[in-house]
């Protein structure tokens, strides 16, 4: 609990549970990730995922890129800012942050 309180006091952006779930899926599960696939994984509509991605994109934590083979598909990709955010969040939550995050991503 102290870690979460410290995080709130840190001034880092507040993310909703849905936004955090999207971050965890994109960073901790193998891709590629699409808006459609993320909506299916969370059992929500594509517009719900799009709204969450708008916020995460504004923060620089995720980015969208169009599929060159099928312009209707949009891939959701990791960013260095997003990786740094999750590593710092891990530190607040009691892990060693970067090490925990890197171990999970490479597993």
N, C-alpha and C positions, 0 to 999 in steps of 0.2 A: 504494500500500500504506500509506503514512503516513497518508493520509486515513482509511482504514478503522481503523487502530490508534487514531488520535485519536478517532474516533467511539466505539469500544469504551471508551475511557478517559473519555469525556464523561459517562457515567452515564445517557445516553438509554436508553429501553427497547430490549431486544434483540428483534428481529423475526426470525421464521423466513423462509426463502426464499419459502415459500408466502404468508405474510402480506405480505411486501414485493411479491410479484407481484400480489396482489390490490390493494394500494395503487396500484401503477403502472397497472394496468388501469383502475381507477375514476377516477384523477386525470388520466390522459393519453389515454384513449380516450373518444370521445363516448358518452354514455349514451342512454337509461337502462340501468342495470345491474340484473340480477336474480340471485338465488342460482343459479338454473338456468343462466343464461348464463355466469356466472363459473365454475361447475363445468365447463361445456362448454369454455370457453376454456383452462382449466388441465388438462383431461382427468382430472378427479378427481370423486368423488361429491359430492352435495349436503351430506351430513353433514360431509365434510372441509372444505368451504367454510364451513359453519355454525360449526364449531369455531374456524376462523381468524377469522371475523367476530366471534365472542364476545370474543376477546382484543382485536381492533382496536376494537370498540365500547367495551369497558371502558377502553381508553386514550383514547377520544374521537376516534379517527382516522377512523372511518367510522360511519355510523348507518343503521339499517334503518327503512324506512317501508312500511306496507301500501298496496297499490294500491287506491284507492277504487273503481275499476271492477271489480276482480276480487280479492276478499279473499284468495285463495289465493296471489297473487303478492306477493313482497316485493322492494321496490327497495332497492338499496344506494346511499347518497348520501355525498357529500363533507362534511367539516366544516372549520371554520377551523383547528382543532387539527391535523388531518391535513395540511392545506396547509402549515401552519407547520413541522410535522415534516419533510415532504419538502423544503422549502426549506432548512432547517438541514442535513439530510442531504446535500443537494447541495453546500452549502458545505464540509462535511467531505470530500467526494469530489473537491474541486478546482474545482468550478464557482463561479459567483458566486451560487449558491443561488437566491434569490428571482427574480432576472432570468431565469436558465436555466429555472426551473420555470414562470414566467409565460409565457415565450416558447413553451414546449412545449404548455402548456394552451391557449393562444390560437391555435396553429397549426392 
